[in-house]
Amino acid sequence: MKTIFYFFLLTLIFFYSCKTGKEIYSPDKKFSSDVLKQDYQLFRNILEESHPSLYWYISKDSLDYYFDNGYASIRDSMTESQFKMLLSYVITKIDCGHTVVKNSKAYSKYFDTAQLKTFPLGLKFWKDTMIVTANLNRRDSALRRGTVIKSINGWTQPQLRDTFFNYISTDGHSECGKYQSLSTGFAFASLYKNIFGVRDKFDIVYLDSNGLEQAKTIPLYDFKADTMNRMSFPVDHLSKKKKSSPPKFSFFSSNLQIDTAGSTAFMTLNTFDRNNHLRKFFRRTFETIERNHIHYLIIDLRSNGGGDASISTLFTRYLIDKKFKVADSLYASTRNSKYDKYIEKSFLYNTMMFFVTKKKSDGKYHFGYFERHYFSPKTKHHFNGQAYILIGGNSFSATTLFAGSVKGQSNITLVGEETGGGYYGNTAWIIPDATLPNTGLRFRLPRFRLIVDKTREKDGRGVMPDVFATPTVEAIRHGIDFKVEKVRELIELQNVQTKR
């Protein structure tokens, strides 16, 4: 019996070890040039067949040049991360913010649990400035929040910016979107590692409190040698204390605060995702605003990367003062793909497109309902006071549709910076992932081109604010929300003018 038991136990250990071995992911694993070329050619074929806006902002000859050069550069084996950066460099030339390369599922699972060493600074980028927003090395008294960085390992801000921009996708020519991508969290650290490789230390040139250049060398941050729960990060705060009174409620990534004394409401709306109970949130919000006779409404959309266009359309109806269309034109290049087995949920999406699109004389499959249908403003709980909409480079996709729809309305003021999403239109709506079979890398494949208003100029820019509010070193250093401060100034000015 003991012999049988030990044999059974050893068999279990053997099979478990084999299974575990198969699941272990190594970021250093290299793929041969042959399999990389196979994935690359599939990557190009899928985009050329199914992406409806491949040549919207770049000529076919120019994009072919980048495709060909990318293929020719595969001369040796590469890791997944190296191959991802090659694909990202090429795909960025399309100028479509919805078309990006993603890690394989295996890498994403590995990264979620791995405690990797990283560049320790969070940085804010704009124009020719980069400034510290957070430092993982909490004992570092020199590189605190608000410290201006002049160079990293000899690379100046313009040099880093111009290099990194080659790997960041955005709609058209919205540079603000790229600046915000570099400035979000520790995105800079991730890009730096992928582009320059892992470094043990970094030579930093910075300005001290007297404005004098200083230099110091900092090491990689080691998560194993420290713990996240012992760190404290400075958090942005308003320079003036909010006088808030009930009601105050939140729905996941959205919330509302009411200042009844100042007749002001502050709404934070970080997504238009359909899974966040936003329909109920909107109904309660605008009912509360009406019941409390709120005159000023501030809506923060700076972190809203978009979501479901039907949700953003509903939100628009609570504020807009006229009928509007979501799109003058909304179409796909194909309904089916010869590469369907590499595209997620292809059967579901193809079936849906069969029923909701119709092929027209231009050879495109048009989503006619949205091209024809006008939406009316809400009659119940419609907001008619003065609204201030905070926007910036992270305001994208469905958020840009909303901002573009209400822009120019007399009681609405857009405050902040240019949106990352395109004002003329975008390529999105249905966005499955395509997976490359050898490396497992994925890329987003938007299927529909959307032109909001064909009379607008296709200049590749986002929605511009009515009132610009741009960052300053002092605002970042002291944690001042400079966009909210600008709105406070506008409200105070309007109150003064009203009293006159």
C-alpha positions as CSV (number, residue, x, y, z in Angstrom):
1,M,0.0,0.0,0.0
2,K,2.8,2.4,0.8
3,T,4.4,1.7,-2.6
4,I,1.2,2.5,-4.3
5,F,0.7,5.6,-2.3
6,Y,4.2,7.0,-3.0
7,F,3.8,6.1,-6.7
8,F,0.5,8.0,-6.8
9,L,2.1,11.0,-5.0
10,L,5.1,11.1,-7.3
11,T,2.8,10.9,-10.3
12,L,0.8,13.9,-9.1
13,I,4.0,15.9,-8.5
14,F,5.3,15.0,-11.9
15,F,2.1,16.1,-13.7
16,Y,1.7,19.3,-11.6
17,S,5.4,20.2,-12.3
18,C,4.8,19.8,-16.0
19,K,1.7,21.9,-15.9
20,T,3.4,24.6,-13.8
21,G,6.3,24.6,-16.2
22,K,4.1,25.3,-19.1
23,E,2.5,28.2,-17.4
24,I,5.7,30.0,-16.3
25,Y,6.2,33.1,-18.4
26,S,9.7,34.4,-19.1
27,P,9.9,38.0,-20.4
28,D,13.4,37.2,-21.7
29,K,12.2,34.5,-24.0
30,K,13.1,35.3,-27.6
31,F,11.2,34.5,-30.7
32,S,13.0,33.6,-33.9
33,S,13.0,36.1,-36.8
34,D,11.0,33.6,-38.9
35,V,8.0,33.5,-36.5
36,L,8.2,37.3,-35.9
37,K,8.0,37.9,-39.6
38,Q,4.9,35.6,-39.8
39,D,3.2,37.6,-37.0
40,Y,4.3,40.9,-38.6
41,Q,2.8,40.0,-42.0
42,L,-0.4,39.0,-40.4
43,F,-0.5,42.2,-38.4
44,R,-0.1,44.2,-41.6
45,N,-2.7,42.1,-43.6
46,I,-5.4,42.5,-41.0
47,L,-4.9,46.2,-40.7
48,E,-4.9,46.7,-44.5
49,E,-8.0,44.6,-44.9
50,S,-10.2,45.8,-42.1
51,H,-9.1,49.1,-40.7
52,P,-11.4,51.8,-42.3
53,S,-9.1,54.8,-41.6
54,L,-5.7,53.4,-42.4
55,Y,-4.9,56.3,-44.7
56,W,-6.9,59.1,-43.1
57,Y,-3.9,61.1,-41.9
58,I,-1.1,59.4,-43.8
59,S,-0.8,58.5,-47.5
60,K,-0.7,54.9,-48.6
61,D,2.9,55.3,-49.9
62,S,4.1,56.7,-46.6
63,L,2.5,54.0,-44.5
64,D,3.8,51.3,-46.9
65,Y,7.2,52.8,-46.3
66,Y,6.9,52.3,-42.5
67,F,5.3,48.8,-43.0
68,D,8.2,47.7,-45.2
69,N,10.9,49.2,-43.0
70,G,9.4,47.5,-40.0
71,Y,9.5,44.1,-41.7
72,A,13.0,44.7,-42.9
73,S,14.2,45.5,-39.4
74,I,13.4,41.9,-38.2
75,R,16.9,40.6,-38.7
76,D,17.3,38.7,-35.5
77,S,15.3,37.1,-32.6
78,M,13.4,39.5,-30.3
79,T,11.6,39.3,-27.0
80,E,7.9,40.0,-26.8
81,S,8.6,43.6,-25.5
82,Q,11.0,44.3,-28.2
83,F,8.6,43.1,-30.9
84,K,5.8,45.1,-29.3
85,M,7.8,48.3,-29.6
86,L,8.5,47.6,-33.2
87,L,4.8,47.2,-33.9
88,S,3.9,50.2,-31.8
89,Y,6.3,52.4,-33.8
90,V,4.6,51.4,-37.0
91,I,1.0,51.5,-35.8
92,T,1.5,55.0,-34.3
93,K,1.9,56.3,-37.9
94,I,-1.8,55.7,-38.5
95,D,-2.7,58.5,-36.1
96,C,-5.6,56.5,-34.6
97,G,-5.9,56.6,-30.8
98,H,-8.0,53.5,-30.8
99,T,-5.4,51.4,-32.7
100,V,-2.7,50.3,-30.2
101,V,-0.6,47.3,-29.5
102,K,-1.2,45.3,-26.3
103,N,0.9,42.8,-24.4
104,S,0.1,39.1,-24.7
105,K,-2.3,37.7,-22.1
106,A,0.6,35.7,-20.7
107,Y,2.7,38.8,-20.2
108,S,-0.1,40.8,-18.7
109,K,-0.7,38.0,-16.1
110,Y,3.0,37.8,-15.4
111,F,3.3,41.6,-15.0
112,D,0.4,41.7,-12.6
113,T,2.2,39.6,-10.1
114,A,5.9,40.3,-10.8
115,Q,7.6,42.9,-8.6
116,L,9.9,44.4,-11.1
117,K,12.4,47.1,-10.6
118,T,11.5,50.4,-12.2
119,F,12.4,54.0,-12.9
120,P,11.2,55.6,-9.6
121,L,9.8,59.0,-10.8
122,G,6.4,59.9,-12.0
123,L,6.7,62.8,-14.4
124,K,4.4,65.5,-15.8
125,F,5.2,66.6,-19.4
126,W,4.2,69.7,-21.3
127,K,5.9,71.8,-24.0
128,D,9.6,71.8,-23.0
129,T,9.0,71.0,-19.3
130,M,9.1,67.7,-17.3
131,I,8.5,67.9,-13.6
132,V,8.3,65.3,-10.8
133,T,4.8,64.4,-9.7
134,A,5.7,61.4,-7.5
135,N,8.9,59.6,-6.3
136,L,8.8,56.0,-5.2
137,N,12.0,56.6,-3.2
138,R,10.3,58.3,-0.3
139,R,13.6,59.1,1.4
140,D,14.7,61.2,-1.5
141,S,14.5,64.8,-0.3
142,A,15.9,66.4,-3.5
143,L,13.5,65.0,-6.2
144,R,10.2,66.0,-4.6
145,R,6.9,66.8,-6.2
146,G,7.4,70.0,-8.3
147,T,11.1,69.5,-9.1
148,V,12.0,70.4,-12.6
149,I,14.0,67.8,-14.4
150,K,16.4,69.0,-17.1
151,S,17.8,65.7,-18.3
152,I,17.8,62.0,-17.6
153,N,21.0,60.1,-18.6
154,G,21.9,63.0,-20.8
155,W,18.6,63.1,-22.6
156,T,16.8,66.4,-22.4
157,Q,13.0,66.8,-22.3
158,P,12.7,67.6,-26.1
159,Q,14.8,64.6,-26.9
160,L,12.8,62.3,-24.7
161,R,9.5,63.7,-25.8
162,D,10.3,63.4,-29.5
163,T,11.5,59.8,-29.1
164,F,8.6,58.7,-26.9
165,F,6.0,60.3,-29.1
166,N,6.9,57.8,-31.8
167,Y,5.3,55.1,-29.7
168,I,2.2,56.8,-28.5
169,S,-1.0,56.6,-30.6
170,T,-3.5,59.4,-30.6
171,D,-6.2,60.7,-32.9
172,G,-4.8,62.8,-35.7
173,H,-2.3,65.4,-34.5
174,S,-3.4,66.0,-30.9
175,E,-0.1,66.4,-29.1
176,C,-1.9,67.1,-25.8
177,G,-3.1,63.5,-25.9
178,K,0.5,62.3,-26.1
179,Y,1.7,64.6,-23.4
180,Q,-1.0,63.3,-21.1
181,S,-0.1,59.7,-21.9
182,L,3.4,60.3,-20.8
183,S,2.2,62.1,-17.7
184,T,-0.3,59.5,-16.5
185,G,0.9,57.6,-13.4
186,F,4.3,55.9,-14.1
187,A,3.7,55.5,-17.9
188,F,7.0,57.3,-18.5
189,A,8.9,54.6,-16.5
190,S,7.3,51.8,-18.6
191,L,8.1,53.4,-21.9
192,Y,11.7,54.3,-20.8
193,K,12.3,50.6,-20.0
194,N,10.9,49.4,-23.2
195,I,12.8,51.9,-25.4
196,F,16.1,52.1,-23.7
197,G,16.2,48.8,-21.8
198,V,16.7,48.2,-18.1
199,R,19.2,50.5,-16.4
200,D,20.7,50.1,-12.9
201,K,20.9,53.8,-12.3
202,F,20.0,57.2,-13.8
203,D,21.9,60.4,-13.9
204,I,19.4,63.2,-13.2
205,V,20.0,66.9,-13.8
206,Y,17.4,69.0,-12.0
207,L,16.7,72.5,-10.6
208,D,16.9,72.9,-6.9
209,S,14.7,75.2,-4.8
210,N,16.9,78.2,-5.8
211,G,16.6,77.4,-9.5
212,L,20.2,76.2,-9.8
213,E,21.1,73.1,-11.7
214,Q,22.1,70.1,-9.6
215,A,23.0,66.5,-10.5
216,K,22.5,63.3,-8.7
217,T,22.4,59.6,-9.5
218,I,19.4,57.6,-8.5
219,P,18.9,53.8,-8.5
220,L,16.1,51.7,-9.9
221,Y,13.3,51.3,-7.4
222,D,13.1,47.8,-6.0
223,F,9.6,46.8,-4.9
224,K,11.0,43.8,-3.1
225,A,13.2,46.0,-0.9
226,D,10.4,48.3,0.0
227,T,6.6,48.1,0.3
228,M,3.9,50.1,-1.3
229,N,1.9,50.4,1.8
230,R,4.6,52.4,3.5
231,M,4.7,55.0,0.8
232,S,2.6,58.2,0.7
233,F,1.9,60.0,-2.5
234,P,1.0,63.7,-2.7
235,V,-2.5,64.1,-3.9
236,D,-3.9,67.0,-6.0
237,H,-6.2,69.2,-3.9
238,L,-8.1,72.4,-4.5
239,S,-6.4,75.5,-3.2
240,K,-9.7,76.5,-1.6
241,K,-11.8,74.3,0.6
242,K,-15.0,73.2,-0.9
243,K,-18.1,74.1,1.0
244,S,-20.1,71.0,0.2
245,S,-23.4,70.0,1.7
246,P,-25.7,67.0,1.1
247,P,-26.7,65.5,-1.1
248,K,-23.5,63.9,-2.1
249,F,-23.4,60.5,-3.8
250,S,-21.1,58.3,-6.0
251,F,-21.6,55.6,-8.6
252,F,-18.3,53.7,-8.9
253,S,-16.1,56.1,-11.0
254,S,-18.6,59.0,-10.9
255,N,-19.7,61.3,-8.2
256,L,-21.6,64.5,-7.5
257,Q,-21.0,67.1,-4.8
258,I,-23.4,70.0,-4.1
259,D,-22.5,73.4,-2.7
260,T,-26.0,74.8,-2.0
261,A,-24.6,78.0,-0.6
262,G,-22.8,78.8,-3.8
263,S,-25.5,77.2,-6.0
264,T,-22.8,75.1,-7.5
265,A,-22.5,71.3,-8.3
266,F,-19.3,69.5,-9.0
267,M,-19.6,66.3,-11.1
268,T,-16.7,63.9,-11.7
269,L,-17.3,61.6,-14.6
270,N,-14.4,59.3,-15.3
271,T,-16.0,57.0,-17.9
272,F,-18.9,56.4,-20.2
273,D,-18.7,52.6,-19.8
274,R,-22.0,50.9,-19.9
275,N,-21.3,48.8,-16.8
276,N,-21.1,51.7,-14.4
277,H,-24.8,52.3,-13.8
278,L,-24.5,55.7,-15.4
279,R,-28.1,56.0,-16.6
280,K,-29.2,55.9,-13.0
281,F,-26.4,58.2,-11.9
282,F,-27.5,60.8,-14.6
283,R,-31.1,60.6,-13.6
284,R,-30.4,61.1,-9.9
285,T,-27.8,63.8,-10.6
286,F,-29.9,66.1,-12.7
287,E,-32.9,65.5,-10.6
288,T,-30.9,66.6,-7.5
289,I,-29.4,69.6,-9.4
290,E,-32.9,70.7,-10.4
291,R,-34.4,70.2,-6.9
292,N,-31.6,72.3,-5.3
293,H,-31.9,75.1,-7.9
294,I,-28.2,74.8,-8.9
295,H,-27.0,77.5,-11.2
296,Y,-23.4,76.5,-11.9
297,L,-22.4,73.0,-12.9
298,I,-18.8,71.9,-13.2
299,I,-18.2,68.6,-15.0
300,D,-14.8,67.0,-14.8
301,L,-14.0,64.9,-17.9
302,R,-10.3,65.1,-17.7
303,S,-9.8,61.4,-16.9
304,N,-12.7,60.2,-19.1
305,G,-11.3,58.1,-21.8
306,G,-14.7,57.3,-23.3
307,G,-16.8,54.2,-23.4
308,D,-20.2,53.6,-24.8
309,A,-21.4,56.2,-27.3
310,S,-25.0,55.6,-26.4
311,I,-24.2,56.6,-22.8
312,S,-22.4,59.8,-23.8
313,T,-25.3,60.6,-26.1
314,L,-27.7,60.3,-23.2
315,F,-25.5,62.6,-21.1
316,T,-25.4,65.1,-24.0
317,R,-29.2,65.2,-24.0
318,Y,-29.3,66.5,-20.4
319,L,-27.2,69.6,-21.4
320,I,-27.6,70.3,-25.1
321,D,-30.2,72.9,-26.3
322,K,-30.9,71.6,-29.8
323,K,-31.3,68.4,-31.8
324,F,-28.1,66.7,-32.8
325,K,-26.7,63.7,-34.7
326,V,-23.9,61.4,-33.4
327,A,-22.5,61.1,-36.9
328,D,-22.9,62.3,-40.4
329,S,-21.1,59.2,-41.6
330,L,-20.5,55.9,-39.8
331,Y,-19.2,52.9,-41.8
332,A,-17.0,49.8,-41.9
333,S,-14.8,48.6,-44.7
334,T,-15.7,45.0,-44.4
335,R,-18.3,42.8,-42.6
336,N,-16.2,39.7,-42.6
337,S,-12.5,39.0,-42.6
338,K,-10.4,36.2,-44.0
339,Y,-8.5,36.5,-40.7
340,D,-11.6,36.0,-38.4
341,K,-9.9,33.2,-36.4
342,Y,-7.4,35.8,-35.1
343,I,-10.1,38.4,-34.2
344,E,-12.0,38.1,-30.9
345,K,-15.8,37.6,-31.0
346,S,-15.7,37.8,-34.8
347,F,-18.8,35.7,-35.3
348,L,-20.8,37.9,-32.9
349,Y,-19.6,41.2,-34.4
350,N,-20.0,39.9,-38.0
351,T,-23.6,38.8,-37.3
352,M,-24.4,42.2,-35.7
353,M,-22.9,44.1,-38.6
354,F,-25.0,42.0,-41.0
355,F,-28.2,43.2,-39.4
356,V,-27.3,46.9,-38.7
357,T,-25.2,47.9,-41.8
358,K,-26.0,48.2,-45.4
359,K,-23.5,48.3,-48.3
360,K,-23.8,51.6,-50.3
361,S,-22.5,52.8,-53.6
362,D,-19.2,53.7,-52.1
363,G,-18.5,50.1,-51.3
364,K,-18.7,50.8,-47.5
365,Y,-21.0,49.2,-45.0
366,H,-22.9,52.1,-43.4
367,F,-24.6,52.1,-40.0
368,G,-27.6,54.1,-41.4
369,Y,-29.5,54.6,-38.1
370,F,-26.9,56.9,-36.6
371,E,-26.3,58.7,-39.9
372,R,-30.0,59.6,-40.1
373,H,-31.2,59.8,-36.5
374,Y,-31.5,63.1,-34.6
375,F,-31.5,63.1,-30.8
376,S,-33.5,65.6,-28.9
377,P,-32.6,67.4,-25.6
378,K,-34.1,65.9,-22.5
379,T,-37.3,67.7,-21.3
380,K,-37.3,66.3,-17.8
381,H,-34.5,67.5,-15.5
382,H,-32.6,69.2,-18.3
383,F,-29.9,71.5,-17.1
384,N,-30.3,75.1,-18.2
385,G,-27.8,76.9,-16.0
386,Q,-24.1,77.7,-16.7
387,A,-22.0,74.6,-17.2
388,Y,-18.2,74.4,-17.2
389,I,-16.7,71.3,-18.8
390,L,-13.1,70.4,-17.8
391,I,-11.3,68.7,-20.6
392,G,-7.7,67.6,-21.5
393,G,-5.5,65.2,-23.3
394,N,-7.1,62.1,-21.6
395,S,-10.6,63.2,-22.7
396,F,-11.0,60.7,-25.5
397,S,-13.4,58.9,-27.8
398,A,-17.1,59.2,-26.6
399,T,-16.0,62.0,-24.3
400,T,-14.8,64.0,-27.3
401,L,-18.2,63.3,-29.0
402,F,-19.9,64.9,-26.1
403,A,-17.5,67.9,-25.9
404,G,-17.8,68.5,-29.6
405,S,-21.6,68.4,-29.5
406,V,-22.0,71.1,-26.8
407,K,-19.1,73.3,-27.9
408,G,-20.3,76.8,-28.8
409,Q,-23.5,76.5,-26.8
410,S,-24.1,79.9,-25.0
411,N,-24.4,78.4,-21.5
412,I,-21.5,76.0,-21.8
413,T,-17.8,76.8,-21.4
414,L,-15.1,74.2,-22.2
415,V,-12.1,74.8,-19.9
416,G,-8.6,73.2,-19.9
417,E,-6.6,71.8,-22.8
418,E,-7.2,70.2,-26.2
419,T,-8.9,66.8,-26.1
420,G,-6.9,63.7,-27.1
421,G,-9.9,62.5,-29.2
422,G,-10.4,64.0,-32.7
423,Y,-13.0,66.8,-33.2
424,Y,-13.7,65.8,-36.8
425,G,-14.2,62.1,-36.0
426,N,-12.6,58.9,-35.0
427,T,-12.3,55.2,-35.8
428,A,-13.9,53.1,-33.1
429,W,-17.4,51.9,-32.3
430,I,-16.6,48.1,-32.4
431,I,-13.1,47.5,-31.3
432,P,-12.1,43.8,-31.0
433,D,-8.6,42.6,-30.2
434,A,-6.6,40.7,-32.9
435,T,-4.1,38.2,-31.5
436,L,-0.9,37.3,-33.3
437,P,-0.5,33.5,-33.0
438,N,3.2,33.1,-32.4
439,T,4.0,35.9,-29.9
440,G,0.5,36.3,-28.5
441,L,0.7,40.1,-28.9
442,R,-2.6,41.8,-29.4
443,F,-3.7,44.9,-31.2
444,R,-7.0,46.8,-31.1
445,L,-8.8,46.8,-34.4
446,P,-11.5,49.5,-34.7
447,R,-14.0,48.6,-37.3
448,F,-16.0,51.8,-38.0
449,R,-15.0,55.2,-39.2
450,L,-17.1,58.0,-37.7
451,I,-17.3,61.5,-39.1
452,V,-19.2,63.7,-36.7
453,D,-19.8,66.7,-38.9
454,K,-18.6,66.6,-42.5
455,T,-18.6,70.4,-42.6
456,R,-15.8,70.6,-40.0
457,E,-12.2,70.8,-41.1
458,K,-10.3,67.5,-40.9
459,D,-7.2,69.1,-39.4
460,G,-6.4,66.3,-37.0
461,R,-6.9,68.3,-33.9
462,G,-9.0,67.6,-30.9
463,V,-11.8,69.7,-29.4
464,M,-10.3,73.0,-28.3
465,P,-11.3,74.6,-25.0
466,D,-13.1,78.0,-24.9
467,V,-10.8,79.0,-22.1
468,F,-7.3,77.5,-21.9
469,A,-6.0,76.5,-18.5
470,T,-2.5,75.0,-18.8
471,P,-0.1,73.6,-16.1
472,T,2.5,75.6,-14.3
473,V,5.5,74.5,-12.2
474,E,4.0,76.2,-9.1
475,A,0.6,74.6,-9.6
476,I,2.1,71.1,-9.8
477,R,4.5,71.8,-6.9
478,H,1.7,72.9,-4.5
479,G,-0.9,70.5,-5.7
480,I,-3.2,73.2,-7.1
481,D,-5.9,72.1,-9.5
482,F,-5.3,74.9,-12.0
483,K,-8.2,74.0,-14.2
484,V,-10.7,74.1,-11.3
485,E,-9.1,77.4,-10.2
486,K,-9.8,78.8,-13.6
487,V,-13.4,77.9,-13.3
488,R,-13.6,79.5,-9.9
489,E,-12.3,82.7,-11.4
490,L,-14.9,82.5,-14.2
491,I,-17.8,81.9,-11.8
492,E,-16.6,84.8,-9.6
493,L,-16.4,87.1,-12.6
494,Q,-19.9,86.1,-13.7
495,N,-21.3,86.7,-10.2
496,V,-19.8,90.2,-10.3
497,Q,-21.2,91.0,-13.7
498,T,-24.6,89.7,-12.6
499,K,-24.7,91.9,-9.6
500,R,-23.9,94.9,-11.8
